[in-house]
Amino acid sequence: MDDKVNMFEALYERAVDYGKTSLELTKLKTIEKATNVVSSFIPFSIVFLLFTFFILFLTIGMAFVIGDIMGNVAYGFFIVAGFYCIIGLVTHFFFHARLKRFFGNYVLKLLLK
């Protein structure tokens, strides 16, 4: 009888160790995936930030040039703002689903990597 009890205790200890090891492995895999996702977004964020500053200064310059041509700087800023409003509406109504799917697939690809 003692032999069976010792066998069950050993089996129980192995099962507990297996559970702890599985939990630890899951934690490490989750940390690895999160690290991969975050580390791949950092270069993207830097490029996006630089591109945003480029577009910002280009837009300000274009607004001043258009305003100079129109005779009033405010008109240049209104025209550029209207242009961006039109681009935003077109993007929202025609490309919203495509952009959502593209970025969703990109994130899923990174997570399932």
N, CA, C and O atoms as a printed pandas DataFrame, in Angstrom:
     atom_number atom_name residue_name chain_id  residue_number  x_coord  y_coord  z_coord
0              1         N          MET        A               1    0.821   -1.194    0.000
1              2        CA          MET        A               1    0.000    0.000    0.000
2              3         C          MET        A               1    0.868    1.263    0.000
3              4         O          MET        A               1    0.581    2.234   -0.700
4              5         N          ASP        A               2    1.941    1.222    0.808
5              6        CA          ASP        A               2    2.858    2.357    0.854
6              7         C          ASP        A               2    3.474    2.628   -0.508
7              8         O          ASP        A               2    3.726    3.775   -0.874
8              9         N          ASP        A               3    3.709    1.573   -1.240
9             10        CA          ASP        A               3    4.307    1.698   -2.567
10            11         C          ASP        A               3    3.382    2.467   -3.512
11            12         O          ASP        A               3    3.830    3.298   -4.302
12            13         N          LYS        A               4    2.064    2.171   -3.414
13            14        CA          LYS        A               4    1.086    2.865   -4.270
14            15         C          LYS        A               4    0.965    4.326   -3.868
15            16         O          LYS        A               4    0.841    5.194   -4.732
16            17         N          VAL        A               5    0.998    4.612   -2.568
17            18        CA          VAL        A               5    0.902    5.993   -2.093
18            19         C          VAL        A               5    2.119    6.788   -2.567
19            20         O          VAL        A               5    1.985    7.919   -3.035
20            21         N          ASN        A               6    3.290    6.199   -2.447
21            22        CA          ASN        A               6    4.508    6.874   -2.914
22            23         C          ASN        A               6    4.457    7.112   -4.419
23            24         O          ASN        A               6    4.923    8.141   -4.909
24            25         N          MET        A               7    3.893    6.163   -5.140
25            26        CA          MET        A               7    3.762    6.302   -6.586
26            27         C          MET        A               7    2.826    7.459   -6.946
27            28         O          MET        A               7    3.111    8.242   -7.851
28            29         N          PHE        A               8    1.703    7.554   -6.220
29            30        CA          PHE        A               8    0.757    8.641   -6.477
30            31         C          PHE        A               8    1.346    9.988   -6.063
31            32         O          PHE        A               8    1.112   10.997   -6.729
32            33         N          GLU        A               9    2.107   10.012   -4.970
33            34        CA          GLU        A               9    2.756   11.256   -4.554
34            35         C          GLU        A               9    3.770   11.711   -5.609
35            36         O          GLU        A               9    3.843   12.892   -5.947
36            37         N          ALA        A              10    4.533   10.774   -6.110
37            38        CA          ALA        A              10    5.507   11.106   -7.151
38            39         C          ALA        A              10    4.800   11.588   -8.414
39            40         O          ALA        A              10    5.237   12.543   -9.055
40            41         N          LEU        A              11    3.709   10.921   -8.762
41            42        CA          LEU        A              11    2.930   11.330   -9.932
42            43         C          LEU        A              11    2.340   12.718   -9.726
43            44         O          LEU        A              11    2.342   13.539  -10.643
44            45         N          TYR        A              12    1.836   12.981   -8.525
45            46        CA          TYR        A              12    1.270   14.287   -8.198
46            47         C          TYR        A              12    2.350   15.372   -8.288
47            48         O          TYR        A              12    2.115   16.439   -8.857
48            49         N          GLU        A              13    3.519   15.099   -7.732
49            50        CA          GLU        A              13    4.614   16.070   -7.777
50            51         C          GLU        A              13    5.046   16.352   -9.215
51            52         O          GLU        A              13    5.321   17.497   -9.570
52            53         N          ARG        A              14    5.103   15.326  -10.023
53            54        CA          ARG        A              14    5.460   15.520  -11.434
54            55         C          ARG        A              14    4.399   16.346  -12.160
55            56         O          ARG        A              14    4.723   17.200  -12.985
56            57         N          ALA        A              15    3.130   16.084  -11.846
57            58        CA          ALA        A              15    2.044   16.845  -12.475
58            59         C          ALA        A              15    2.113   18.310  -12.064
59            60         O          ALA        A              15    1.921   19.199  -12.893
60            61         N          VAL        A              16    2.389   18.565  -10.779
61            62        CA          VAL        A              16    2.517   19.946  -10.306
62            63         C          VAL        A              16    3.709   20.619  -10.978
63            64         O          VAL        A              16    3.605   21.759  -11.431
64            65         N          ASP        A              17    4.834   19.924  -11.045
65            66        CA          ASP        A              17    6.014   20.476  -11.717
66            67         C          ASP        A              17    5.737   20.748  -13.196
67            68         O          ASP        A              17    6.165   21.767  -13.739
68            69         N          TYR        A              18    5.025   19.837  -13.835
69            70        CA          TYR        A              18    4.671   20.018  -15.245
70            71         C          TYR        A              18    3.782   21.252  -15.411
71            72         O          TYR        A              18    3.974   22.040  -16.336
72            73         N          GLY        A              19    2.813   21.413  -14.516
73            74        CA          GLY        A              19    1.934   22.583  -14.580
74            75         C          GLY        A              19    2.705   23.876  -14.394
75            76         O          GLY        A              19    2.479   24.845  -15.119
76            77         N          LYS        A              20    3.622   23.899  -13.418
77            78        CA          LYS        A              20    4.426   25.102  -13.188
78            79         C          LYS        A              20    5.323   25.401  -14.388
79            80         O          LYS        A              20    5.465   26.553  -14.798
80            81         N          THR        A              21    5.919   24.361  -14.938
81            82        CA          THR        A              21    6.789   24.539  -16.098
82            83         C          THR        A              21    5.995   25.023  -17.308
83            84         O          THR        A              21    6.452   25.894  -18.049
84            85         N          SER        A              22    4.807   24.459  -17.506
85            86        CA          SER        A              22    3.960   24.891  -18.628
86            87         C          SER        A              22    3.549   26.345  -18.466
87            88         O          SER        A              22    3.543   27.103  -19.436
88            89         N          LEU        A              23    3.204   26.738  -17.244
89            90        CA          LEU        A              23    2.823   28.122  -16.984
90            91         C          LEU        A              23    4.001   29.061  -17.242
91            92         O          LEU        A              23    3.837   30.119  -17.850
92            93         N          GLU        A              24    5.171   28.675  -16.783
93            94        CA          GLU        A              24    6.368   29.487  -16.998
94            95         C          GLU        A              24    6.693   29.602  -18.491
95            96         O          GLU        A              24    7.065   30.676  -18.964
96            97         N          LEU        A              25    6.556   28.508  -19.223
97            98        CA          LEU        A              25    6.801   28.526  -20.665
98            99         C          LEU        A              25    5.806   29.440  -21.371
99           100         O          LEU        A              25    6.183   30.183  -22.277
100          101         N          THR        A              26    4.545   29.390  -20.965
101          102        CA          THR        A              26    3.528   30.257  -21.555
102          103         C          THR        A              26    3.848   31.722  -21.276
103          104         O          THR        A              26    3.713   32.568  -22.160
104          105         N          LYS        A              27    4.271   32.024  -20.049
105          106        CA          LYS        A              27    4.648   33.401  -19.718
106          107         C          LYS        A              27    5.808   33.872  -20.592
107          108         O          LYS        A              27    5.786   34.982  -21.123
108          109         N          LEU        A              28    6.819   33.020  -20.735
109          110        CA          LEU        A              28    7.985   33.401  -21.537
110          111         C          LEU        A              28    7.636   33.578  -23.010
111          112         O          LEU        A              28    8.146   34.488  -23.664
112          113         N          LYS        A              29    6.772   32.718  -23.535
113          114        CA          LYS        A              29    6.346   32.867  -24.934
114          115         C          LYS        A              29    5.558   34.154  -25.125
115          116         O          LYS        A              29    5.719   34.843  -26.132
116          117         N          THR        A              30    4.698   34.482  -24.150
117          118        CA          THR        A              30    3.915   35.711  -24.229
118          119         C          THR        A              30    4.827   36.931  -24.187
119          120         O          THR        A              30    4.643   37.881  -24.948
120          121         N          ILE        A              31    5.802   36.898  -23.301
121          122        CA          ILE        A              31    6.752   38.005  -23.210
122          123         C          ILE        A              31    7.539   38.142  -24.510
123          124         O          ILE        A              31    7.786   39.256  -24.971
124          125         N          GLU        A              32    7.932   37.023  -25.100
125          126        CA          GLU        A              32    8.676   37.065  -26.359
126          127         C          GLU        A              32    7.838   37.678  -27.475
127          128         O          GLU        A              32    8.329   38.508  -28.240
128          129         N          LYS        A              33    6.578   37.271  -27.568
129          130        CA          LYS        A              33    5.715   37.815  -28.622
130          131         C          LYS        A              33    5.473   39.307  -28.407
131          132         O          LYS        A              33    5.514   40.088  -29.358
132          133         N          ALA        A              34    5.220   39.703  -27.156
133          134        CA          ALA        A              34    5.000   41.121  -26.870
134          135         C          ALA        A              34    6.249   41.935  -27.191
135          136         O          ALA        A              34    6.155   43.039  -27.728
136          137         N          THR        A              35    7.405   41.394  -26.866
137          138        CA          THR        A              35    8.658   42.080  -27.170
138          139         C          THR        A              35    8.849   42.220  -28.676
139          140         O          THR        A              35    9.283   43.269  -29.151
140          141         N          ASN        A              36    8.531   41.176  -29.424
141          142        CA          ASN        A              36    8.651   41.248  -30.886
142          143         C          ASN        A              36    7.725   42.304  -31.469
143          144         O          ASN        A              36    8.121   43.065  -32.351
144          145         N          VAL        A              37    6.486   42.349  -30.972
145          146        CA          VAL        A              37    5.523   43.323  -31.488
146          147         C          VAL        A              37    5.984   44.740  -31.169
147          148         O          VAL        A              37    5.990   45.605  -32.045
148          149         N          VAL        A              38    6.369   44.978  -29.924
149          150        CA          VAL        A              38    6.793   46.322  -29.525
150          151         C          VAL        A              38    8.065   46.732  -30.264
151          152         O          VAL        A              38    8.180   47.866  -30.728
152          153         N          SER        A              39    9.016   45.810  -30.371
153          154        CA          SER        A              39   10.274   46.165  -31.034
154          155         C          SER        A              39   10.095   46.402  -32.527
155          156         O          SER        A              39   10.874   47.144  -33.125
156          157         N          SER        A              40    9.101   45.796  -33.135
157          158        CA          SER        A              40    8.881   46.068  -34.556
158          159         C          SER        A              40    8.097   47.363  -34.764
159          160         O          SER        A              40    8.153   47.948  -35.845
160          161         N          PHE        A              41    7.370   47.816  -33.744
161          162        CA          PHE        A              41    6.653   49.079  -33.870
162          163         C          PHE        A              41    7.561   50.287  -33.640
163          164         O          PHE        A              41    7.242   51.385  -34.093
164          165         N          ILE        A              42    8.667   50.108  -32.955
165          166        CA          ILE        A              42    9.554   51.237  -32.670
166          167         C          ILE        A              42   10.160   51.812  -33.950
167          168         O          ILE        A              42   10.076   53.024  -34.148
168          169         N          PRO        A              43   10.767   51.007  -34.834
169          170        CA          PRO        A              43   11.274   51.600  -36.088
170          171         C          PRO        A              43   10.155   52.213  -36.933
171          172         O          PRO        A              43   10.338   53.263  -37.548
172          173         N          PHE        A              44    9.000   51.553  -36.958
173          174        CA          PHE        A              44    7.855   52.084  -37.695
174          175         C          PHE        A              44    7.446   53.436  -37.122
175          176         O          PHE        A              44    7.143   54.363  -37.874
176          177         N          SER        A              45    7.434   53.556  -35.799
177          178        CA          SER        A              45    7.044   54.807  -35.154
178          179         C          SER        A              45    8.030   55.923  -35.459
179          180         O          SER        A              45    7.629   57.067  -35.672
180          181         N          ILE        A              46    9.312   55.600  -35.479
181          182        CA          ILE        A              46   10.322   56.618  -35.781
182          183         C          ILE        A              46   10.163   57.125  -37.211
183          184         O          ILE        A              46   10.191   58.332  -37.450
184          185         N          VAL        A              47    9.999   56.218  -38.150
185          186        CA          VAL        A              47    9.810   56.616  -39.550
186          187         C          VAL        A              47    8.515   57.412  -39.697
187          188         O          VAL        A              47    8.479   58.413  -40.412
188          189         N          PHE        A              48    7.457   56.972  -39.025
189          190        CA          PHE        A              48    6.178   57.676  -39.083
190          191         C          PHE        A              48    6.313   59.087  -38.517
191          192         O          PHE        A              48    5.772   60.037  -39.083
192          193         N          LEU        A              49    7.027   59.229  -37.413
193          194        CA          LEU        A              49    7.220   60.540  -36.805
194          195         C          LEU        A              49    8.011   61.465  -37.730
195          196         O          LEU        A              49    7.648   62.629  -37.901
196          197         N          LEU        A              50    9.078   60.960  -38.321
197          198        CA          LEU        A              50    9.865   61.774  -39.250
198          199         C          LEU        A              50    9.047   62.169  -40.478
199          200         O          LEU        A              50    9.121   63.308  -40.938
200          201         N          PHE        A              51    8.273   61.231  -41.002
201          202        CA          PHE        A              51    7.422   61.527  -42.152
202          203         C          PHE        A              51    6.362   62.566  -41.784
203          204         O          PHE        A              51    6.042   63.447  -42.582
204          205         N          THR        A              52    5.823   62.457  -40.572
205          206        CA          THR        A              52    4.818   63.418  -40.117
206          207         C          THR        A              52    5.408   64.823  -40.037
207          208         O          THR        A              52    4.771   65.785  -40.466
208          209         N          PHE        A              53    6.619   64.950  -39.491
209          210        CA          PHE        A              53    7.261   66.266  -39.443
210          211         C          PHE        A              53    7.539   66.795  -40.844
211          212         O          PHE        A              53    7.376   67.988  -41.098
212          213         N          PHE        A              54    7.955   65.929  -41.747
213          214        CA          PHE        A              54    8.191   66.340  -43.132
214          215         C          PHE        A              54    6.908   66.890  -43.748
215          216         O          PHE        A              54    6.911   67.968  -44.342
216          217         N          ILE        A              55    5.817   66.148  -43.606
217          218        CA          ILE        A              55    4.530   66.588  -44.164
218          219         C          ILE        A              55    4.060   67.874  -43.488
219          220         O          ILE        A              55    3.513   68.756  -44.150
220          221         N          LEU        A              56    4.267   67.987  -42.179
221          222        CA          LEU        A              56    3.853   69.191  -41.456
222          223         C          LEU        A              56    4.558   70.430  -42.002
223          224         O          LEU        A              56    3.911   71.430  -42.312
224          225         N          PHE        A              57    5.872   70.362  -42.117
225          226        CA          PHE        A              57    6.609   71.529  -42.605
226          227         C          PHE        A              57    6.342   71.792  -44.084
227          228         O          PHE        A              57    6.309   72.947  -44.510
228          229         N          LEU        A              58    6.152   70.744  -44.862
229          230        CA          LEU        A              58    5.784   70.922  -46.257
230          231         C          LEU        A              58    4.425   71.613  -46.364
231          232         O          LEU        A              58    4.234   72.496  -47.200
232          233         N          THR        A              59    3.495   71.210  -45.522
233          234        CA          THR        A              59    2.161   71.806  -45.524
234          235         C          THR        A              59    2.218   73.276  -45.129
235          236         O          THR        A              59    1.569   74.115  -45.754
236          237         N          ILE        A              60    2.980   73.585  -44.111
237          238        CA          ILE        A              60    3.099   74.986  -43.691
238          239         C          ILE        A              60    3.722   75.820  -44.808
239          240         O          ILE        A              60    3.270   76.931  -45.086
240          241         N          GLY        A              61    4.751   75.284  -45.441
241          242        CA          GLY        A              61    5.373   75.998  -46.555
242          243         C          GLY        A              61    4.410   76.207  -47.708
243          244         O          GLY        A              61    4.344   77.295  -48.281
244          245         N          MET        A              62    3.662   75.162  -48.049
245          246        CA          MET        A              62    2.681   75.287  -49.136
246          247         C          MET        A              62    1.600   76.303  -48.776
247          248         O          MET        A              62    1.153   77.060  -49.637
248          249         N          ALA        A              63    1.178   76.326  -47.515
249          250        CA          ALA        A              63    0.158   77.289  -47.096
250          251         C          ALA        A              63    0.673   78.716  -47.252
251          252         O          ALA        A              63   -0.061   79.596  -47.701
252          253         N          PHE        A              64    1.928   78.947  -46.882
253          254        CA          PHE        A              64    2.493   80.287  -47.051
254          255         C          PHE        A              64    2.624   80.661  -48.524
255          256         O          PHE        A              64    2.353   81.801  -48.901
256          257         N          VAL        A              65    3.037   79.709  -49.358
257          258        CA          VAL        A              65    3.180   79.988  -50.793
258          259         C          VAL        A              65    1.816   80.289  -51.408
259          260         O          VAL        A              65    1.668   81.266  -52.143
260          261         N          ILE        A              66    0.824   79.458  -51.112
261          262        CA          ILE        A              66   -0.523   79.681  -51.659
262          263         C          ILE        A              66   -1.093   80.989  -51.129
263          264         O          ILE        A              66   -1.728   81.741  -51.869
264          265         N          GLY        A              67   -0.866   81.262  -49.839
265          266        CA          GLY        A              67   -1.339   82.520  -49.259
266          267         C          GLY        A              67   -0.681   83.727  -49.897
267          268         O          GLY        A              67   -1.324   84.758  -50.095
268          269         N          ASP        A              68    0.594   83.604  -50.219
269          270        CA          ASP        A              68    1.299   84.697  -50.890
270          271         C          ASP        A              68    0.726   84.928  -52.283
271          272         O          ASP        A              68    0.561   86.070  -52.712
272          273         N          ILE        A              69    0.423   83.841  -52.986
273          274        CA          ILE        A              69   -0.170   83.956  -54.324
274          275         C          ILE        A              69   -1.568   84.561  -54.243
275          276         O          ILE        A              69   -1.940   85.383  -55.080
276          277         N          MET        A              70   -2.349   84.154  -53.228
277          278        CA          MET        A              70   -3.729   84.629  -53.089
278          279         C          MET        A              70   -3.802   86.039  -52.492
279          280         O          MET        A              70   -4.842   86.693  -52.582
280          281         N          GLY        A              71   -2.726   86.505  -51.892
281          282        CA          GLY        A              71   -2.728   87.850  -51.332
282          283         C          GLY        A              71   -3.015   87.879  -49.843
283          284         O          GLY        A              71   -2.924   88.941  -49.227
284          285         N          ASN        A              72   -3.357   86.748  -49.244
285          286        CA          ASN        A              72   -3.630   86.681  -47.811
286          287         C          ASN        A              72   -3.168   85.308  -47.318
287          288         O          ASN        A              72   -3.576   84.281  -47.859
288          289         N          VAL        A              73   -2.324   85.297  -46.301
289          290        CA          VAL        A              73   -1.761   84.043  -45.803
290          291         C          VAL        A              73   -2.858   83.129  -45.255
291          292         O          VAL        A              73   -2.767   81.907  -45.371
292          293         N          ALA        A              74   -3.876   83.713  -44.667
293          294        CA          ALA        A              74   -4.962   82.907  -44.103
294          295         C          ALA        A              74   -5.651   82.085  -45.189
295          296         O          ALA        A              74   -6.051   80.947  -44.943
296          297         N          TYR        A              75   -5.791   82.645  -46.376
297          298        CA          TYR        A              75   -6.405   81.889  -47.476
298          299         C          TYR        A              75   -5.587   80.640  -47.814
299          300         O          TYR        A              75   -6.147   79.579  -48.093
300          301         N          GLY        A              76   -4.288   80.772  -47.785
301          302        CA          GLY        A              76   -3.434   79.620  -48.055
302          303         C          GLY        A              76   -3.649   78.512  -47.034
303          304         O          GLY        A              76   -3.718   77.336  -47.391
304          305         N          PHE        A              77   -3.756   78.889  -45.761
305          306        CA          PHE        A              77   -3.988   77.880  -44.729
306          307         C          PHE        A              77   -5.378   77.257  -44.865
307          308         O          PHE        A              77   -5.542   76.056  -44.645
308          309         N          PHE        A              78   -6.380   78.065  -45.226
309          310        CA          PHE        A              78   -7.723   77.512  -45.433
310          311         C          PHE        A              78   -7.752   76.542  -46.611
311          312         O          PHE        A              78   -8.399   75.497  -46.537
312          313         N          ILE        A              79   -7.067   76.876  -47.682
313          314        CA          ILE        A              79   -7.040   75.995  -48.856
314          315         C          ILE        A              79   -6.339   74.681  -48.527
315          316         O          ILE        A              79   -6.818   73.612  -48.904
316          317         N          VAL        A              80   -5.215   74.755  -47.830
317          318        CA          VAL        A              80   -4.498   73.532  -47.447
318          319         C          VAL        A              80   -5.348   72.705  -46.482
319          320         O          VAL        A              80   -5.389   71.480  -46.595
320          321         N          ALA        A              81   -6.021   73.354  -45.542
321          322        CA          ALA        A              81   -6.889   72.625  -44.609
322          323         C          ALA        A              81   -8.040   71.955  -45.351
323          324         O          ALA        A              81   -8.401   70.820  -45.038
324          325         N          GLY        A              82   -8.614   72.642  -46.325
325          326        CA          GLY        A              82   -9.678   72.039  -47.127
326          327         C          GLY        A              82   -9.179   70.842  -47.918
327          328         O          GLY        A              82   -9.878   69.835  -48.039
328          329         N          PHE        A              83   -7.970   70.951  -48.456
329          330        CA          PHE        A              83   -7.365   69.831  -49.182
330          331         C          PHE        A              83   -7.221   68.618  -48.270
331          332         O          PHE        A              83   -7.558   67.499  -48.657
332          333         N          TYR        A              84   -6.716   68.844  -47.052
333          334        CA          TYR        A              84   -6.572   67.723  -46.115
334          335         C          TYR        A              84   -7.921   67.175  -45.661
335          336         O          TYR        A              84   -8.049   65.980  -45.398
336          337         N          CYS        A              85   -8.908   68.029  -45.571
337          338        CA          CYS        A              85  -10.256   67.566  -45.223
338          339         C          CYS        A              85  -10.797   66.648  -46.313
339          340         O          CYS        A              85  -11.377   65.604  -46.015
340          341         N          ILE        A              86  -10.614   67.023  -47.552
341          342        CA          ILE        A              86  -11.068   66.184  -48.674
342          343         C          ILE        A              86  -10.317   64.859  -48.688
343          344         O          ILE        A              86  -10.926   63.804  -48.869
344          345         N          ILE        A              87   -9.001   64.902  -48.498
345          346        CA          ILE        A              87   -8.220   63.658  -48.456
346          347         C          ILE        A              87   -8.679   62.772  -47.301
347          348         O          ILE        A              87   -8.794   61.557  -47.460
348          349         N          GLY        A              88   -8.940   63.370  -46.146
349          350        CA          GLY        A              88   -9.409   62.602  -44.993
350          351         C          GLY        A              88  -10.751   61.945  -45.240
351          352         O          GLY        A              88  -10.946   60.784  -44.878
352          353         N          LEU        A              89  -11.680   62.666  -45.850
353          354        CA          LEU        A              89  -13.001   62.099  -46.142
354          355         C          LEU        A              89  -12.910   60.975  -47.169
355          356         O          LEU        A              89  -13.552   59.936  -47.011
356          357         N          VAL        A              90  -12.121   61.177  -48.212
357          358        CA          VAL        A              90  -11.952   60.129  -49.227
358          359         C          VAL        A              90  -11.323   58.892  -48.603
359          360         O          VAL        A              90  -11.764   57.770  -48.854
360          361         N          THR        A              91  -10.298   59.097  -47.793
361          362        CA          THR        A              91   -9.644   57.964  -47.129
362          363         C          THR        A              91  -10.617   57.235  -46.218
363          364         O          THR        A              91  -10.655   56.004  -46.198
364          365         N          HIS        A              92  -11.396   57.986  -45.471
365          366        CA          HIS        A              92  -12.339   57.356  -44.545
366          367         C          HIS        A              92  -13.402   56.548  -45.279
367          368         O          HIS        A              92  -13.686   55.409  -44.906
368          369         N          PHE        A              93  -13.980   57.122  -46.302
369          370        CA          PHE        A              93  -15.099   56.448  -46.961
370          371         C          PHE        A              93  -14.676   55.357  -47.939
371          372         O          PHE        A              93  -15.424   54.402  -48.147
372          373         N          PHE        A              94  -13.504   55.474  -48.539
373          374        CA          PHE        A              94  -13.108   54.501  -49.551
374          375         C          PHE        A              94  -12.036   53.515  -49.097
375          376         O          PHE        A              94  -11.968   52.399  -49.611
376          377         N          PHE        A              95  -11.203   53.910  -48.147
377          378        CA          PHE        A              95  -10.080   53.049  -47.775
378          379         C          PHE        A              95  -10.089   52.605  -46.322
379          380         O          PHE        A              95   -9.163   51.916  -45.894
380          381         N          HIS        A              96  -11.101   52.975  -45.550
381          382        CA          HIS        A              96  -11.141   52.648  -44.125
382          383         C          HIS        A              96  -11.070   51.143  -43.887
383          384         O          HIS        A              96  -10.269   50.681  -43.075
384          385         N          ALA        A              97  -11.889   50.386  -44.578
385          386        CA          ALA        A              97  -11.922   48.931  -44.375
386          387         C          ALA        A              97  -10.599   48.292  -44.802
387          388         O          ALA        A              97  -10.099   47.387  -44.133
388          389         N          ARG        A              98  -10.041   48.761  -45.907
389          390        CA          ARG        A              98   -8.767   48.197  -46.379
390          391         C          ARG        A              98   -7.629   48.482  -45.404
391          392         O          ARG        A              98   -6.816   47.605  -45.111
392          393         N          LEU        A              99   -7.580   49.714  -44.905
393          394        CA          LEU        A              99   -6.526   50.060  -43.953
394          395         C          LEU        A              99   -6.679   49.282  -42.651
395          396         O          LEU        A              99   -5.692   48.825  -42.073
396          397         N          LYS        A             100   -7.916   49.134  -42.193
397          398        CA          LYS        A             100   -8.169   48.381  -40.965
398          399         C          LYS        A             100   -7.739   46.925  -41.139
399          400         O          LYS        A             100   -7.108   46.353  -40.251
400          401         N          ARG        A             101   -8.072   46.340  -42.258
401          402        CA          ARG        A             101   -7.699   44.951  -42.531
402          403         C          ARG        A             101   -6.183   44.808  -42.655
403          404         O          ARG        A             101   -5.602   43.852  -42.141
404          405         N          PHE        A             102   -5.541   45.763  -43.340
405          406        CA          PHE        A             102   -4.094   45.705  -43.528
406          407         C          PHE        A             102   -3.364   45.742  -42.188
407          408         O          PHE        A             102   -2.502   44.904  -41.925
408          409         N          PHE        A             103   -3.711   46.713  -41.341
409          410        CA          PHE        A             103   -3.022   46.831  -40.056
410          411         C          PHE        A             103   -3.404   45.698  -39.111
411          412         O          PHE        A             103   -2.574   45.254  -38.318
412          413         N          GLY        A             104   -4.641   45.226  -39.182
413          414        CA          GLY        A             104   -5.037   44.069  -38.379
414          415         C          GLY        A             104   -4.252   42.833  -38.762
415          416         O          GLY        A             104   -3.785   42.095  -37.894
416          417         N          ASN        A             105   -4.104   42.601  -40.055
417          418        CA          ASN        A             105   -3.314   41.454  -40.522
418          419         C          ASN        A             105   -1.845   41.596  -40.147
419          420         O          ASN        A             105   -1.184   40.610  -39.822
420          421         N          TYR        A             106   -1.341   42.814  -40.193
421          422        CA          TYR        A             106    0.057   43.050  -39.828
422          423         C          TYR        A             106    0.304   42.706  -38.357
423          424         O          TYR        A             106    1.286   42.040  -38.027
424          425         N          VAL        A             107   -0.584   43.158  -37.485
425          426        CA          VAL        A             107   -0.431   42.870  -36.054
426          427         C          VAL        A             107   -0.589   41.378  -35.792
427          428         O          VAL        A             107    0.168   40.800  -35.012
428          429         N          LEU        A             108   -1.569   40.751  -36.438
429          430        CA          LEU        A             108   -1.745   39.304  -36.257
430          431         C          LEU        A             108   -0.528   38.531  -36.744
431          432         O          LEU        A             108   -0.117   37.551  -36.123
432          433         N          LYS        A             109    0.043   38.973  -37.852
433          434        CA          LYS        A             109    1.237   38.303  -38.373
434          435         C          LYS        A             109    2.385   38.401  -37.376
435          436         O          LYS        A             109    3.136   37.445  -37.184
436          437         N          LEU        A             110    2.514   39.559  -36.747
437          438        CA          LEU        A             110    3.564   39.717  -35.745
438          439         C          LEU        A             110    3.301   38.855  -34.515
439          440         O          LEU        A             110    4.227   38.275  -33.949
440          441         N          LEU        A             111    2.044   38.774  -34.105
441          442        CA          LEU        A             111    1.717   37.992  -32.912
442          443         C          LEU        A             111    1.844   36.498  -33.147
443          444         O          LEU        A             111    2.223   35.760  -32.238
444          445         N          LEU        A             112    1.535   36.044  -34.348
445          446        CA          LEU        A             112    1.572   34.612  -34.633
446          447         C          LEU        A             112    2.924   34.159  -35.159
447          448         O          LEU        A             112    3.096   32.984  -35.487
448          449         N          LYS        A             113    3.865   35.050  -35.244
449          450        CA          LYS        A             113    5.202   34.755  -35.758
450          451         C          LYS        A             113    5.926   33.777  -34.847
451          452         O          LYS        A             113    7.069   33.410  -35.120
